Amino acid sequence: MKDHFQREIDYLRISVTDRCNLRCFYCMPEEGVDKKSHRDILRDEEIIEAVNAAVKIGLKKIRITGGEPLVRKGIYTLIEKISQVSGVQEIVMTTNGLRLKGNVKKLKDAGVKRINMSLDTLNPETYKTITQSTLHLEHEQLIQELIENEMMPIKLNAVLLRGINDHEIPDFIALADRFDIQVRFIELMPIGHLNYDYKTHYISKDEILKKYPELMFEQKHLIAEVYTIKNKRGKIGFINPISHHFCDQCNRLRLTADGKLKPCLHTNNEIDMRKHNQQELIEIFKSAIEQKPKQHQLNKKSNPIHRSMNKIGG
């Protein structure tokens, strides 16, 4: 189904939980997670009903997100149920990877085709600083496990933070070359009740390209601009919602863990999906597509986004 700006909306991101085993400072609110009761979070049956309604109007790709999706109890069974919905063509997942080791095949068997792994730093001490945890991610072993299970292409997502991890860009480039994967640098976004100095840590794609002129543009693929480096394997992607917004290519809706359908990540507009029958859900999806704005207003301070990223879905 197309929206008013002739964008084909065929992609639904489903946040299955707002909880996470990390506390990344740019994602979590300062007061921490407002722990919702079990009844506040969408049940498996409600998610399946929503997916059934979504495919009836042409949405066919599902991304499972959180919080951290792998902390949800019964996540593998839920994914298997989603994969059985007629009309679902692809299920993918975004995860921080902490519960991924040894479980890649299990996810693949449940129906996941690809996995994007979030990793903002390759340095263990910086990892502790960003995530505000003492946990450790064995990212190279996980990448190898994904390769062995043919979960390709592998995309590694890193939020760039000036003064914290931007000096690691050559290390990420080397990692992309070593494993022939895509590392995607994501611009920091002013979402939620920030407990850090956004202007201090924000860094744009343009600054990175000036510093690393060896990066050669290859193509634009929906929301990402993809670059290569001569004589190196792998690819470097940039996702630039602030400096070079990609709203004209946006093909998605978002369903939050507490049952709110968001036409746009960067607005406060939400539609309650709970306690509706199938036909009503279909009409809600149609309405959400009709309400998609032409572009976000993140660059304007007049209408800040109230939800933090963990409550929207990464």
C-alpha positions as CSV (number, residue, x, y, z in Angstrom):
1,M,0.0,0.0,0.0
2,K,1.3,3.4,-0.9
3,D,1.1,6.5,1.3
4,H,0.2,10.0,0.1
5,F,3.8,10.6,-1.1
6,Q,3.8,7.4,-3.3
7,R,6.1,5.5,-0.9
8,E,5.4,1.8,-0.9
9,I,5.0,0.8,2.8
10,D,5.8,-2.9,3.1
11,Y,8.0,-3.1,6.3
12,L,6.8,-3.5,9.9
13,R,9.3,-3.2,12.8
14,I,7.9,-4.9,15.9
15,S,9.4,-4.2,19.3
16,V,8.7,-7.3,21.4
17,T,10.0,-5.7,24.7
18,D,11.2,-2.4,26.0
19,R,13.7,-4.1,28.3
20,C,17.4,-4.6,27.6
21,N,20.4,-6.1,29.3
22,L,22.4,-3.0,28.5
23,R,21.9,0.6,29.5
24,C,23.4,2.6,26.6
25,F,23.4,6.2,27.7
26,Y,22.0,7.6,24.4
27,C,19.1,5.1,24.4
28,M,17.9,4.7,28.0
29,P,16.4,7.6,29.9
30,E,18.3,8.9,32.9
31,E,15.8,7.4,35.4
32,G,16.2,4.0,33.8
33,V,13.6,1.6,32.4
34,D,10.0,2.1,33.5
35,K,9.3,-1.6,34.1
36,K,5.9,-2.4,32.7
37,S,3.8,-5.2,34.0
38,H,3.3,-8.3,31.9
39,R,-0.2,-7.2,30.9
40,D,1.2,-3.9,29.5
41,I,3.3,-5.7,26.9
42,L,1.7,-7.2,23.7
43,R,1.0,-10.9,24.1
44,D,2.1,-13.3,21.3
45,E,-1.5,-13.6,20.1
46,E,-1.8,-9.8,19.8
47,I,1.4,-9.6,17.8
48,I,0.2,-12.4,15.5
49,E,-3.1,-10.6,15.0
50,A,-1.3,-7.4,14.1
51,V,0.9,-9.3,11.6
52,N,-2.1,-10.9,10.0
53,A,-3.7,-7.5,9.5
54,A,-0.4,-6.0,8.2
55,V,0.1,-8.5,5.5
56,K,-3.4,-8.0,4.2
57,I,-2.5,-4.5,3.1
58,G,0.9,-5.4,1.7
59,L,3.4,-5.3,4.5
60,K,5.6,-8.3,4.0
61,K,8.9,-7.7,5.8
62,I,9.1,-8.0,9.6
63,R,12.0,-6.8,11.8
64,I,12.0,-8.0,15.4
65,T,13.5,-5.4,17.7
66,G,13.5,-4.4,21.4
67,G,14.8,-3.1,23.8
68,E,16.7,-6.4,23.3
69,P,14.4,-8.9,21.7
70,L,16.3,-11.9,23.0
71,V,15.4,-11.1,26.6
72,R,11.7,-11.7,25.8
73,K,10.5,-15.1,27.2
74,G,9.4,-17.4,24.4
75,I,11.0,-15.3,21.6
76,Y,11.8,-18.3,19.4
77,T,8.3,-19.6,19.6
78,L,6.9,-16.1,18.7
79,I,9.2,-15.8,15.7
80,E,8.1,-19.3,14.5
81,K,4.5,-18.2,14.8
82,I,5.2,-15.0,12.8
83,S,7.0,-17.0,10.1
84,Q,3.8,-19.1,9.6
85,V,1.6,-16.1,8.8
86,S,0.8,-16.3,5.1
87,G,2.2,-13.2,3.4
88,V,5.3,-12.7,5.6
89,Q,8.2,-13.0,3.1
90,E,11.1,-12.1,5.4
91,I,11.8,-11.9,9.2
92,V,15.0,-10.2,10.3
93,M,16.2,-9.1,13.7
94,T,18.3,-6.4,15.4
95,T,20.0,-7.5,18.5
96,N,22.9,-6.4,20.8
97,G,24.2,-10.0,20.5
98,L,24.7,-10.7,24.2
99,R,22.3,-13.7,24.0
100,L,23.1,-14.6,20.5
101,K,26.1,-16.9,20.9
102,G,25.2,-20.5,20.4
103,N,21.6,-19.5,19.3
104,V,22.1,-18.4,15.7
105,K,20.9,-21.7,14.3
106,K,18.0,-21.7,16.6
107,L,16.9,-18.3,15.3
108,K,17.4,-19.4,11.7
109,D,15.3,-22.6,12.3
110,A,12.6,-20.4,13.8
111,G,12.5,-18.3,10.6
112,V,14.9,-15.4,11.0
113,K,16.7,-14.8,7.6
114,R,19.2,-12.1,8.7
115,I,20.6,-10.5,11.8
116,N,21.8,-6.9,12.3
117,M,24.0,-6.7,15.4
118,S,24.4,-3.4,17.3
119,L,28.0,-2.8,18.4
120,D,29.2,0.8,19.1
121,T,32.8,0.0,20.0
122,L,35.4,-2.8,19.6
123,N,37.2,-1.7,22.8
124,P,36.1,-3.5,26.0
125,E,36.5,-0.5,28.3
126,T,34.7,1.8,25.9
127,Y,31.9,-0.8,25.7
128,K,31.5,-0.5,29.5
129,T,31.3,3.3,29.2
130,I,28.7,3.3,26.5
131,T,26.6,0.4,27.8
132,Q,27.0,1.3,31.4
133,S,27.5,-2.4,32.1
134,T,30.2,-4.9,32.9
135,L,29.1,-7.3,30.2
136,H,31.4,-8.3,27.4
137,L,30.5,-9.2,23.8
138,E,32.6,-11.6,21.8
139,H,31.8,-10.0,18.5
140,E,34.3,-11.9,16.3
141,Q,33.0,-15.3,17.5
142,L,29.4,-14.1,16.8
143,I,30.3,-12.9,13.3
144,Q,31.9,-16.2,12.6
145,E,28.8,-18.1,13.9
146,L,26.6,-16.0,11.6
147,I,28.8,-16.8,8.6
148,E,28.8,-20.5,9.4
149,N,25.0,-20.5,9.5
150,E,24.8,-18.5,6.2
151,M,22.9,-15.6,7.8
152,M,24.1,-13.2,5.1
153,P,24.6,-10.3,4.5
154,I,25.8,-9.4,8.0
155,K,25.3,-5.8,9.1
156,L,27.0,-4.3,12.1
157,N,25.4,-1.1,13.4
158,A,27.5,1.5,15.3
159,V,26.1,4.8,16.6
160,L,28.9,7.3,16.2
161,L,29.7,9.3,19.3
162,R,32.2,12.1,19.0
163,G,35.0,11.8,21.5
164,I,34.0,8.3,22.5
165,N,34.2,5.9,19.6
166,D,34.8,8.0,16.4
167,H,38.5,7.3,16.6
168,E,37.7,3.6,16.1
169,I,36.5,4.1,12.5
170,P,39.7,2.6,11.0
171,D,39.2,-0.5,13.3
172,F,35.6,-0.9,12.1
173,I,36.9,-0.6,8.5
174,A,39.5,-3.3,9.2
175,L,36.7,-5.5,10.7
176,A,34.5,-5.1,7.7
177,D,37.5,-6.1,5.5
178,R,38.5,-9.1,7.6
179,F,35.0,-10.7,7.6
180,D,33.6,-9.1,4.4
181,I,30.7,-7.6,6.1
182,Q,29.0,-4.3,6.2
183,V,29.5,-1.9,9.1
184,R,26.9,0.9,9.2
185,F,27.6,4.1,11.1
186,I,24.4,5.7,12.5
187,E,24.1,9.3,13.3
188,L,23.2,10.1,16.9
189,M,19.5,11.2,17.2
190,P,17.9,13.6,19.8
191,I,15.2,11.2,20.9
192,G,13.7,10.9,24.4
193,H,14.7,12.6,27.6
194,L,18.4,13.0,27.0
195,N,20.8,12.6,29.9
196,Y,23.9,13.6,27.9
197,D,25.1,16.5,25.8
198,Y,23.8,15.7,22.4
199,K,25.7,18.5,20.6
200,T,29.0,17.4,22.2
201,H,28.7,13.8,20.9
202,Y,26.9,14.3,17.5
203,I,29.1,13.8,14.4
204,S,27.8,13.9,10.8
205,K,28.6,11.7,7.9
206,D,30.1,14.7,6.1
207,E,32.8,15.1,8.8
208,I,33.7,11.4,8.5
209,L,34.0,11.5,4.7
210,K,36.4,14.5,5.0
211,K,38.6,12.7,7.4
212,Y,38.5,9.4,5.4
213,P,38.5,10.4,1.7
214,E,39.4,6.8,0.8
215,L,35.7,5.9,1.3
216,M,34.2,5.8,-2.2
217,F,30.4,6.0,-2.7
218,E,28.9,2.9,-4.3
219,Q,25.1,3.2,-4.0
220,K,22.2,4.4,-1.9
221,H,20.1,1.5,-0.7
222,L,16.9,2.8,0.9
223,I,18.0,4.4,4.2
224,A,21.7,3.7,3.9
225,E,24.4,5.2,1.8
226,V,27.0,2.5,1.0
227,Y,30.8,3.1,0.5
228,T,33.7,0.9,-0.4
229,I,37.5,1.2,-0.1
230,K,39.9,0.2,-2.8
231,N,41.5,-3.1,-2.3
232,K,39.5,-3.8,0.8
233,R,36.6,-6.2,1.3
234,G,33.4,-5.3,3.1
235,K,31.3,-2.2,2.9
236,I,30.8,0.9,5.0
237,G,27.3,2.2,5.3
238,F,26.0,5.5,6.7
239,I,22.5,6.1,8.1
240,N,22.0,9.9,8.4
241,P,18.6,10.8,9.7
242,I,19.8,14.3,10.8
243,S,22.3,15.6,8.2
244,H,20.8,13.8,5.1
245,H,17.4,12.6,6.0
246,F,16.0,9.7,3.9
247,C,12.3,10.2,4.6
248,D,11.6,10.0,0.8
249,Q,12.7,6.3,1.0
250,C,11.0,5.4,4.2
251,N,8.9,2.2,3.8
252,R,8.1,1.3,7.4
253,L,5.8,1.4,10.3
254,R,6.7,0.6,13.9
255,L,4.8,-1.3,16.5
256,T,5.9,-0.6,20.1
257,A,6.0,-3.3,22.8
258,D,3.0,-1.7,24.6
259,G,0.9,-1.8,21.4
260,K,1.2,1.6,19.8
261,L,1.6,1.9,16.0
262,K,3.9,4.7,15.0
263,P,3.7,6.0,11.4
264,C,7.0,7.7,11.9
265,L,9.9,7.1,14.3
266,H,10.5,10.8,14.8
267,T,7.1,12.0,15.8
268,N,4.9,11.5,18.8
269,N,1.9,10.4,16.7
270,E,0.8,6.9,17.9
271,I,-2.3,4.7,17.3
272,D,-3.4,2.2,20.0
273,M,-3.6,-1.3,18.5
274,R,-5.0,-3.2,21.5
275,K,-8.5,-4.5,21.9
276,H,-9.4,-4.4,18.2
277,N,-10.8,-7.1,15.9
278,Q,-9.0,-8.1,12.7
279,Q,-10.9,-5.7,10.4
280,E,-10.3,-2.8,12.8
281,L,-6.6,-3.6,12.9
282,I,-6.5,-3.5,9.1
283,E,-8.2,-0.1,9.1
284,I,-5.6,1.1,11.7
285,F,-2.7,0.0,9.5
286,K,-4.3,1.8,6.6
287,S,-4.8,4.9,8.7
288,A,-1.2,4.8,9.9
289,I,0.1,4.7,6.3
290,E,-2.2,7.7,5.4
291,Q,-0.8,9.6,8.4
292,K,2.9,9.1,7.5
293,P,4.4,12.6,7.3
294,K,6.5,13.7,4.3
295,Q,9.5,14.0,6.5
296,H,10.5,14.2,10.2
297,Q,11.1,17.4,12.2
298,L,14.0,16.2,14.3
299,N,16.0,19.2,13.4
300,K,13.4,21.4,15.1
301,K,13.3,21.7,18.9
302,S,9.7,22.7,19.0
303,N,8.3,19.1,19.2
304,P,10.8,16.8,20.9
305,I,10.2,13.0,20.8
306,H,9.0,11.9,24.2
307,R,9.8,8.2,24.1
308,S,13.3,7.0,24.5
309,M,14.6,4.6,21.8
310,N,14.2,1.5,24.0
311,K,10.5,2.3,24.3
312,I,10.1,2.7,20.5
313,G,12.2,-0.1,19.2
314,G,15.7,0.2,17.7
